[in-house]
Amino acid sequence: IDLVSFNARDSKVWLLELKKKDNKETLLRCMMEIATYYQILDKRKFIDSYSSLSGILPDAICKAVLVFKDSTQHQEIKEMQAGNRPMLKRLSAALDISFFLLEGKNPHFAVEEIKI
């Protein structure tokens, strides 16, 4: 798991798979990595540890892939949005994986959810 994030509005913890902008791994590989990490995670221990460190008890643990704008993975997401990768889209839905886009340069980044 590359990053862990918390959204206070909906009390969700996000497990994030992050790839560098120049990384050439496929989106499928990114999705399978975060799905695998989620499967092997002891969720009860994770929630207990997270809440003891932060003082916050999350309602859910979610999976997501965080990609840089204009990366190869971002291009694959755009193809999914255009309907050109229906099986990849179906797999992301079946695995309940979300996608986020990272844009900007250090130290100023913006992140937005990508709707598929």
Contacts in CASP RR format, 6 or more apart in sequence:
PFRMAT RR
TARGET T0000
AUTHOR 0000-0000-0000
METHOD contacts of the structure
MODEL  1
IDLVSFNARDSKVWLLELKKKDNKETLLRCMMEIATYYQILDKRKFIDSY
SSLSGILPDAICKAVLVFKDSTQHQEIKEMQAGNRPMLKRLSAALDISFF
LLEGKNPHFAVEEIKI
1 15 0 8 1.000
1 16 0 8 1.000
1 17 0 8 1.000
1 34 0 8 1.000
1 37 0 8 1.000
1 41 0 8 1.000
2 16 0 8 1.000
2 17 0 8 1.000
2 18 0 8 1.000
2 66 0 8 1.000
3 14 0 8 1.000
3 15 0 8 1.000
3 16 0 8 1.000
3 18 0 8 1.000
3 66 0 8 1.000
4 13 0 8 1.000
4 14 0 8 1.000
4 15 0 8 1.000
4 16 0 8 1.000
4 50 0 8 1.000
5 13 0 8 1.000
5 14 0 8 1.000
5 16 0 8 1.000
6 12 0 8 1.000
6 13 0 8 1.000
6 14 0 8 1.000
6 50 0 8 1.000
6 54 0 8 1.000
6 56 0 8 1.000
6 58 0 8 1.000
7 14 0 8 1.000
8 56 0 8 1.000
10 59 0 8 1.000
10 60 0 8 1.000
11 56 0 8 1.000
11 57 0 8 1.000
11 58 0 8 1.000
11 59 0 8 1.000
11 60 0 8 1.000
12 58 0 8 1.000
12 59 0 8 1.000
12 60 0 8 1.000
12 61 0 8 1.000
12 62 0 8 1.000
13 46 0 8 1.000
13 47 0 8 1.000
13 50 0 8 1.000
13 58 0 8 1.000
13 60 0 8 1.000
13 61 0 8 1.000
13 62 0 8 1.000
14 61 0 8 1.000
14 62 0 8 1.000
14 63 0 8 1.000
14 64 0 8 1.000
14 98 0 8 1.000
15 34 0 8 1.000
15 37 0 8 1.000
15 38 0 8 1.000
15 41 0 8 1.000
15 61 0 8 1.000
15 62 0 8 1.000
15 63 0 8 1.000
15 64 0 8 1.000
16 34 0 8 1.000
16 64 0 8 1.000
16 65 0 8 1.000
16 66 0 8 1.000
16 100 0 8 1.000
17 30 0 8 1.000
17 31 0 8 1.000
17 33 0 8 1.000
17 34 0 8 1.000
17 37 0 8 1.000
17 64 0 8 1.000
17 65 0 8 1.000
17 66 0 8 1.000
18 66 0 8 1.000
18 67 0 8 1.000
18 102 0 8 1.000
19 25 0 8 1.000
19 30 0 8 1.000
19 65 0 8 1.000
19 66 0 8 1.000
19 67 0 8 1.000
19 68 0 8 1.000
19 71 0 8 1.000
19 73 0 8 1.000
20 68 0 8 1.000
21 68 0 8 1.000
21 70 0 8 1.000
21 71 0 8 1.000
22 71 0 8 1.000
23 71 0 8 1.000
23 72 0 8 1.000
23 73 0 8 1.000
24 72 0 8 1.000
25 72 0 8 1.000
25 73 0 8 1.000
26 72 0 8 1.000
26 73 0 8 1.000
26 76 0 8 1.000
27 65 0 8 1.000
27 67 0 8 1.000
27 73 0 8 1.000
27 76 0 8 1.000
27 77 0 8 1.000
27 80 0 8 1.000
27 88 0 8 1.000
28 88 0 8 1.000
28 91 0 8 1.000
30 65 0 8 1.000
30 67 0 8 1.000
30 73 0 8 1.000
31 65 0 8 1.000
31 88 0 8 1.000
31 91 0 8 1.000
31 92 0 8 1.000
31 95 0 8 1.000
31 97 0 8 1.000
34 63 0 8 1.000
34 64 0 8 1.000
34 65 0 8 1.000
34 97 0 8 1.000
35 63 0 8 1.000
35 95 0 8 1.000
35 97 0 8 1.000
38 61 0 8 1.000
38 63 0 8 1.000
41 61 0 8 1.000
43 61 0 8 1.000
46 61 0 8 1.000
47 57 0 8 1.000
47 58 0 8 1.000
47 61 0 8 1.000
50 56 0 8 1.000
50 58 0 8 1.000
51 57 0 8 1.000
51 58 0 8 1.000
62 96 0 8 1.000
62 98 0 8 1.000
63 95 0 8 1.000
63 96 0 8 1.000
63 97 0 8 1.000
63 98 0 8 1.000
64 97 0 8 1.000
64 98 0 8 1.000
64 99 0 8 1.000
64 100 0 8 1.000
65 73 0 8 1.000
65 97 0 8 1.000
65 98 0 8 1.000
65 99 0 8 1.000
65 100 0 8 1.000
66 99 0 8 1.000
66 100 0 8 1.000
66 101 0 8 1.000
66 102 0 8 1.000
66 111 0 8 1.000
67 73 0 8 1.000
67 74 0 8 1.000
67 77 0 8 1.000
67 99 0 8 1.000
67 100 0 8 1.000
67 101 0 8 1.000
67 102 0 8 1.000
68 74 0 8 1.000
68 101 0 8 1.000
68 102 0 8 1.000
68 103 0 8 1.000
69 101 0 8 1.000
69 102 0 8 1.000
69 103 0 8 1.000
69 104 0 8 1.000
74 101 0 8 1.000
76 85 0 8 1.000
76 88 0 8 1.000
77 99 0 8 1.000
77 101 0 8 1.000
77 114 0 8 1.000
77 116 0 8 1.000
79 85 0 8 1.000
80 88 0 8 1.000
80 89 0 8 1.000
80 92 0 8 1.000
80 116 0 8 1.000
81 114 0 8 1.000
81 115 0 8 1.000
81 116 0 8 1.000
83 89 0 8 1.000
89 116 0 8 1.000
92 99 0 8 1.000
92 116 0 8 1.000
93 116 0 8 1.000
98 113 0 8 1.000
98 114 0 8 1.000
99 113 0 8 1.000
99 114 0 8 1.000
99 116 0 8 1.000
100 111 0 8 1.000
100 112 0 8 1.000
100 113 0 8 1.000
100 114 0 8 1.000
101 111 0 8 1.000
101 112 0 8 1.000
101 113 0 8 1.000
101 114 0 8 1.000
102 109 0 8 1.000
102 110 0 8 1.000
102 111 0 8 1.000
103 109 0 8 1.000
103 110 0 8 1.000
103 111 0 8 1.000
103 112 0 8 1.000
104 110 0 8 1.000
END
